[in-house]
Amino acid sequence: MFGGLTPARRFLPYLTDQILDRIIDPGKVFDLELPLAKVAEGYGAMDERRAIKTLLRVQLNVG
């Protein structure tokens, strides 16, 4: 995970652990979910104010 221009980077390790331990639910922040391949569409939606935050999911092929 990478942060923007805010000082959020110092909080990322702590927050990542909180998310992975299911203490906090980041899904409440994201209002658009797209596959990673549509990252440009996600940025476009945020730029055009159609979305506040986009969650990009990676699809793993297991098996």
N, C-alpha and C positions, 0 to 999 in steps of 0.2 A: 504494500500500500504506500502511496505517496501523497503528501499533502500539497496544498497550494502555497500562497504567499503569507498565510497566517502562521502564527507560531504553533500550529496544531501538531507538527511533527514530534514534539516532545511528548505528546499524549498518546501517540499511535501505539507504542508497545503495550501500554497499560490498557487502552481501549480494545486492542486486538485480543488480548488475553481475556478481557471481560466478555467479548463476543464469543470467542471459542469455548469459553466455559459456560456459555448460555446464561450469563448473569444479566446482560443487557441484550435487547433485540434491535439490531440496526434496521430491520425491516420497517420500523415505524418512521424512519427518516426518508426512505426512498419511495417515490411515487410513480416510477416507471422502471420496469424490469425488461432487459433485453439480453440476447446472447452476446458474448464478447465480439463476435464478428460484426455486430452492428454498433460498434463504439461511436462511429461518426454520427449515426442517427441519434444516439443518446446525447452527445454534445450539442447537436442541432436543436433537439427538443429543449434543452436547458437554455440555450442561447435565445430561442424564440419564446421562452417563458411558458412552454407547454408542459414542462416538468421542472420540479425543484431540484431533485437529485435522481440520478439514474443508477440503478444497480445492474452491473454487468456480470453475467454468469458464464462460467466456463463449463462446457459439457465434456465430461470425461467418458471415454469409451472403455469400459472395464469388462473384461470377460473374454 
